[in-house]
Amino acid sequence: MSPRFDLVVRNGTLIIPGVGTVAADVGICGSRIAAVGETLSGSTQEVLDAGGKVVLPGIFDPHVHIGNELSFEQEAQSETRAAILGGVTTIGIMLRSLDDSYFLHLPAFRRAMDEMSYVDSVFHLQIFTEQQIAEMPDYARQYGVRSFKFYMSGIPGIVKSVTDDVLFAGFKQVASIGADVVACVHCETGALIERARNELVAHKPEGTLADWEDAHPAVAEALAIRTAAYLAKLAAVHLYVVHVSSRQGLDAVRAARREGGRVTAETITPFLGISSDDAIGLLAKMVPPVRTPEHRAALWDAIRDGTIDTVGTDNTSRRRASKRPEAGLHGSRPGHPSLGTHLSVLLHHGRRHGIALERLVDLATRAPARAYGIFPRKGTIAPGSDADLVVVDLELEKVVRAEDLRGMSDFSPFEGKALRGWPVATIKAGKLVAKDGEIVGEPSGRYLPRAEP
């Protein structure tokens, strides 16, 4: 009896991390991939012709912030709409509760992602208090949370730092939950940052984007990575260093691995596509900062040699009115939208740096899915995996315009830049949701609890 497919993606070139380039069709039944093979036979309800295009696993952006400007519910819809148009089908959300127990907020966060989101999600809980540390095992049991984030240096007016004793206590609690649980760390040394910021205010009261790097010196990142890696090794936990930005930070990652630490290193597409001399100016202000071209080149070298494991965005959507670039270096706020351009920036600049397509796809799909315990459900194209696919025209060149990205922001850090390599169709849970820059389907996102392996 011939199989019956709900959707077949035909004539595409599949890019499957760990497998390679495969000329094959993908047959989908319901929300899962049912078959991968040449010229699949059987009855088909719908066909998507991917001739001349590449077909990737749906992109997993492991580092996203939601609800920093609008409500969590509003951004759960608007920012995931931008994500799905950009080929991102799963996100890791850095949830924040500065003082309260997460039990007061998790039901609403989960409901929003189940009811309003275009993409699937996992949660990383940001940990600040002793109560939150004590409750971490219950967050894991009741909500399937298996990753927690710590800030070694906070952002004034936005997020608090944790001291080394709290960090170490958190690491030991992570270890008690399970070997698969991940400790994510924003690695900057707070005292160095505070001194550098004060000196910048005193000596450069006006300042530019290039000056912002002086407020977050690379030595502060490198020292914090060494500290976090040392404590993580003592606690026997998996350390995931978010948004590595500098050559010195990369050297610290390499040193920690030589010493036997289990360290995963992430960088983000704003760092890969923008330097501190960029004409976009303070619209690109973020923490850590975009750095000089030399640091950007070091990040690409680290992708080439394997030091960098994953690529995300650190998406923190804002509008110009709250970003306030006109307020100058010290009055403008950090954060900007990057979900809608994530894949295109990676493809465009990866090609310019001679990085193999399969390597780029791995960084954005299989590698983060493995790190956060959702592979092979996500991150590959194989029978039984979720039918999340993105069809990409590698030769399609478009100039970035914020209004085309369809998020809540009225600017993009890549505004006005031409990028080559764009999604032309996104399939989520077996349904065509985005095509040729337009939403053509309904939200189908779900929160993904992660069970103990």
C-alpha positions, -999 to +999 in steps of 0.1 A: +000+000+000+014+034-010+020+059+017-002+089+020+014+123+028-002+155+039+026+175+024+057+167+002+085+191-002+099+181-037+131+188-057+150+205-030+186+200-019+185+191+018+212+203+041+213+179+071+239+185+098+261+155+103+249+139+071+256+165+044+239+176+012+212+153+000+190+157-031+157+143-018+120+149-011+106+152+023+072+135+031+052+149+060+023+133+079+007+155+105+033+174+124+062+150+118+085+140+090+074+106+077+099+099+049+130+113+032+139+099-002+143+105-039+110+110-057+087+099-029+057+080-043+022+078-028-008+101-026-001+136-015-025+163-004-002+192-010+032+197-028+057+224-022+082+227-051+117+236-037+135+232-070+167+252-072+165+259-034+180+244-003+159+229+025+172+233+061+159+221+094+139+248+111+163+273+127+166+271+165+176+304+180+187+295+216+189+331+230+159+353+228+143+379+251+105+384+249+084+410+267+110+437+274+090+465+259+054+453+252+037+427+273+050+392+271+018+381+254+020+408+227+057+400+219+050+363+220+030+369+188+048+399+171+084+387+176+077+350+167+059+363+136+092+379+126+110+347+136+089+324+114+093+347+084+130+346+089+131+308+090+133+304+128+109+277+141+121+273+177+135+297+203+150+295+237+135+323+258+155+339+287+127+344+312+132+371+339+118+375+374+141+397+394+127+389+428+096+366+426+093+329+425+088+317+389+058+297+400+040+331+400+048+336+363+054+303+345+017+295+339+012+328+320+044+325+301+036+290+290+000+299+281+013+327+259+036+305+240+010+278+236-017+302+224-001+331+205+034+320+193+043+311+157+072+290+169+080+264+196+100+274+226+120+262+256+126+283+287+158+293+304+151+308+338+173+337+349+183+331+385+188+360+410+176+349+445+182+322+470+145+313+468+148+308+431+179+285+436+160+265+461+130+261+437+151+251+407+145+213+411+107+220+412+109+242+381+125+212+364+100+186+377+068+207+372+076+226+340+104+207+323+129+235+326+165+222+322+185+254+317+191+283+340+209+316+334+231+337+357+243+373+352+279+378+365+274+415+355+240+431+353+227+459+332+218+490+352+181+497+353+174+463+336+189+433+353+208+426+385+242+409+389+248+378+410+279+374+432+303+345+428+289+327+459+254+328+444+267+317+411+285+287+427+254+278+448+234+279+416+259+257+398+257+231+426+219+231+424+221+226+386+243+196+392+219+181+417+190+182+391+208+162+364+239+159+342+219+172+312+209+205+329+227+235+315+240+266+334+240+296+310+261+325+321+264+361+309+302+364+315+314+398+324+332+408+356+310+434+373+337+454+391+357+459+359+325+469+340+314+494+366+348+511+367+350+512+329+315+527+326+323+554+352+355+563+334+336+565+300+310+588+315+337+611+329+359+613+299+335+608+270+301+623+280+290+623+244+305+592+229+298+569+199+290+533+193+328+527+190+333+542+225+307+519+240+332+490+237+353+508+263+325+504+289+327+466+284+364+458+279+372+423+265+393+416+296+361+417+317+345+390+295+376+368+295+381+370+333+345+361+339+346+331+316+377+318+335+359+323+368+326+307+356+345+278+340+365+272+372+334+271+394+315+250+368+342+224+367+342+222+406+304+218+405+306+193+375+281+212+354+277+220+317+286+257+313+270+274+283+287+308+277+262+331+260+271+357+234+309+355+234+320+387+218+358+390+219+391+374+210+401+373+246+368+356+255+375+330+229+409+324+243+393+319+278+369+293+263+398+274+248+418+275+280+388+262+300+384+233+276+421+224+278+416+222+315+388+197+312+358+219+315+325+211+297+320+244+280+296+253+251+303+287+235+277+308+218+280+339+197+253+359+180+246+372+145+248+409+155+285+403+164+291+384+132+275+410+110+282+444+126+314+461+139+317+491+162+325+514+133+292+507+116+272+537+103+241+524+121+255+540+152+237+537+185+209+517+171+234+488+174+241+495+211+239+463+231+255+444+260+281+431+255+289+455+227+296+450+191+333+453+188+361+462+164+365+444+131+394+425+146+372+409+172+346+401+146+372+384+125+383+363+155+347+352+160+345+339+124+379+322+128+364+305+160+335+293+139+359+279+114+381+261+141+352+248+162+356+271+193+322+285+187+295+258+190+262+277+185+248+309+171+218+328+184+206+364+184+202+378+220+171+394+204+157+422+226+132+440+205+128+477+210+113+507+191+132+538+183+112+557+209+124+535+238+158+528+222+164+566+222+196+569+200+191+606+200+199+606+238+235+597+230+258+570+242+248+572+279+211+579+274+203+554+248+192+519+258+208+485+248+190+459+228+176+455+193+156+431+171+175+403+153+152+374+149+140+383+114+175+387+100+192+359+120+195+332+092+202+357+064+230+374+083+246+340+091+243+328+054+254+361+039+285+367+061+293+330+064+296+328+026+319+359+026+341+342+052+343+309+034+324+288+059+308+257+046+270+258+044+266+226+064+287+241+092+266+273+092+234+252+094+247+230+122+255+261+143+219+272+140+200+239+142+215+207+154+242+221+178+218+242+199+192+215+198+217+191+213+229+215+239+194+220+252+181+185+250+156+187+221+176+168+194+166+149+173+130+162+177+145+195+164+177+203+145+176+177+117+156+164+088+148+127+095+118+105+099+102+110+133+115+146+137+092+175+139+083+188+104+099+222+108+116+231+076+129+263+059+133+266+022+161+291+013+170+308-019+208+312-015+209+337-043+180+359-033+193+393-023+172+418-004+178+451+014+167+449+050+137+471+059+122+469+094+086+470+080+093+438+060+105+419+091+070+422+107+081+424+143+072+452+167+104+472+161+105+501+137+142+496+130+167+468+124+205+469+133+209+457+097+186+484+082+196+494+047+221+465+043+218+441+014+219+404+025+221+374+001+203+342+011+167+345+024+139+321+034+112+318+008+090+293+027+088+281+063+070+250+073+061+246+110+046+215+124+039+202+089+020+233+078+032+261+054+031+292+076+053+317+058+059+321+020+077+348+000+078+372+030+042+368+040+024+349+067+001+323+051-007+301+081-019+303+117+003+303+149+011+267+159+038+272+185+041+252+217+062+253+248+084+222+250+089+208+284+122+188+286+121+156+305+149+140+324+168+117+300 
